[in-house]
Amino acid sequence: MKRIIKLLLFSIFVFIGCSNDDDKNNFYTSTNPKPKNIKYLALGDSYTIGESVCQSCRFPEQLKDSLINYFSASDNVAVKVIAQTGWTTSNLKTAISNENLSPEYDLVTLLIGVNNQYQNKPFSLYETEFPELLQTAIVLAKGNLNRVIVVSIPDYAYTPFGQSSSNPGNISNQLDQYNLFAKNHAESLGISFVNITDITRQGLINPVLVAQDNLHPSKLAYSKFVERILPLARNKLGI
């Protein structure tokens, strides 16, 4: 009888121990998800660095702040921006190479090309270098093309600066060519493409979408960019 009681007590002890182990294993997957440390990389030019707006106003920072709303207090979203005003695809390629980045990013956005057009670079240069940059973005996103978002080029023809040019319509036509190429190439690889160009084409009828330099998007315009990018980013990050 004593032996039976001892066996019963031992069985109960083992059962409780196993249950505790299961509870520990399930702790982070049910009632209390594991803390997340999201790394977001934004690649581009003046539209990414946020020329003429505050640092927290540029779209990568607004996107980061929006993403944080879907995480707990213990989570973290860190953004790294590689962008400068005036950069072409060639400049961005060089800058990325100089950074010696690790393929550790959970989300990568790419917005590049306006300065190729503005500086009258051959369109063939964009046809060569944009795919190369996109491939680099995939590598940096841990090789996961589903973590990459291509953002269309804004149309500066619909700004006071653009209107002062000799042919604003030609600017729009050329940027359409750039954006169509980027869209077709991205989507051929299964990569998300977000069109924000139409937002910037409201710049003349809605001047608050243009920054004080009369050329770049304003904080409000960038917030409208984020409204379109955020749902995709959330889906890609599983939040």
N, C-alpha and C positions, 0 to 999 in steps of 0.2 A: 504493500500500500504506500509506504514511504517512497519507494522507488517511483511509483506512478505519479505521486505528487511532485517529486523533484522534476520528472520529465515534463509535467504540465507547466511548472514554473519556468523551466528552461525554454519551453516553446513560446510562452508568453513574452519572455524577455527578448528572444530572437525576433519575434513578430514586431514588437515595439521598436526594436533597433532598426529593423528594415524599414518600418514606416517612417521613422525619423530621417533615414537616409533618403527615402523617396521624397519626403517633404523638402529636404535641402535641395535635391536635384530639381524639383519643380518650383522652387521659390522664385526663381527669376523668370519663369516662363508663363506664370499665371497671374498671381496677385501683385507681383512686384517685378516688372521687366528689368533686365540688366541695364545698367547705365550705358548710354551710347556716347561715343566720342566721334562725331561726324567731321570729316575733313573735306572741305569744299575748295576747289581750285577754279578761279575765274581767269580766263585767258582772253586778251583783246587789246584794245587801243583806248582812245579818249572816252569812248562810250562805256568802257568797263571801269576805267580809273575814275570816271566821274568828273571830267573837266568842268570847272565853274560851279560845282555844287559841293556841299560839305562831304566829308568822308563817309559819314553814316547815311548820306542821301543817295549815294551811288547804288545801282541796282544789286550788285553782289552783297552789299551790307544789308540792304532792305530784305533781300531774299533770306539771308542768314537770320535776321531778326524775326522774320515770318516763320521760318522753320523751327526756331526755338520755342515758339508758342505750342508746338505739338510734342515737345519733350518735357520730361520732368525736371525739377530743379537740379538734380544731380547730373543731368546730361549736358553735353557741350557741343556746340557747333563752331568750328574754327574755319575762317576763310582766309585764303592766300590769293592775292591778286597779282598777276603778272601782266602789266599793261602800262602803256605810256601814250600820251598825246602824240599823234603823228606817226605812230608805228604802222608799217605795212606788214604783209605776211612775212617778208624777209626779216624784218626787225624782230618780230615775235619769235620766229624760229631761232634766231641767234640768242635772244634773251632766255628762252627756255633751255637751250643748250648750256648757257653759262650758269644757270641755276643748279644744275646737277640734281634734279628732282628725283625723288623715289616714287615708285608706282604704288602709292598708298592712299589715293584719294577716293572718297565714296561718291563724289559728285564733281563733274567738270563741265563748265560752260565755255563755249567758244563763240566769240563775236569779233570778226575781223574782216577787213576788206575796203573800208571807206577810203583809206589813204592810198591804196593802190589806185582807186578811181581818181581821187583828188590830185594825186601826183602824176597822173597820166602814165602809169606803168602799163605795160602790155597786158591785155587780159589773159594771155597765155601764161603769164607768171602766176596769176591767181589760180588758173586751172591746174598748175603744177603744185603750187605750194599749199593751197587750201587742203587738198587731200592728205598731204604730208602732215600738216598740223592736226588734222582730224585723227589721223592714225596715232600721232603722238598723244593726243588727248585720251584715246582709248587705252593706250599703254599705261598712262598715268592714273587712269581710273581702274587700276588693278586688272587691266585687260578686259574689262566688262563694258562693252559698247552700250549696254542698257543704262549705264550710269553717266552717259554723255548727253548734253543738250547743246544744239547749235541754235544761236539766236540770230535773226536776220539783221541786216544793216539798216540803221535809221536813214531817212531821206532828209538831208540837210537843205534840199532845194526849198523846203517849206519852212524856211527860217528867214529873217531879215538879211542875214549874211548870204544865204543862197540866192535870194531874190536879187541881190546886187550883182550877181554874175551875169555874163552876157547871154547865157542860155540855160535857165533853170530847168526847162523841160528836158534838156539833154542829160542833166545830172540824174534826173529821175529815171530816164530810159536806161542809162548805163548801170545804175544801181539795181534796177530790175534784172538786168542781165547777171550781175554778180549774185543776187539773191536766188535767182532761179537755178544757177549752177550749184550753189551751196545746198539748196533744198533738195535738188535731184540727187546730188552725190550722197548727202547724209541719209536720205530715205532709201537709197539703193542699198545701203549697208544696214538698214534697220535702225538708224539713229534718229532720235526725235529732233524735229526742227520747229522752232517757235517763231511765228511771224509777228513782229512788233512794228514793222515799217508803216503800216496804216495808221498807227497811233501818232507817229511823228508827222504824218502828212496832214494832221489837223493843226499843225503849228501856226498857220497863218490866221485861221478862223478862231483859234483858241490859244492866244499868245502865252498863257500861263504854262503851257507845255514846253516852252523854250526858256533856257537859262538866261541869266542877265548878260551873257556875252553875245546874245543874239544868234547863236549857232548850235550849241549843244542842248540836249534834253534837260529839263528841269527835274527837281525832286519829284514833282507830281507825275511827270512823264515816266520816270523810272518806276514809280509805284505801280503804274499801269502795266509796265513791262512785267513786274513781279506777279501781278494778278494772273498773267498768262503762264508764266514759268512755274509758279508755285505748285499747281496741281500735278504737273509732270514730275517735279522734284520730289514731292511727297510720295508719289507712286513708286518712284525709283528707289527711294530710301525705305519704303515699306512702312510709312507712317500716315 
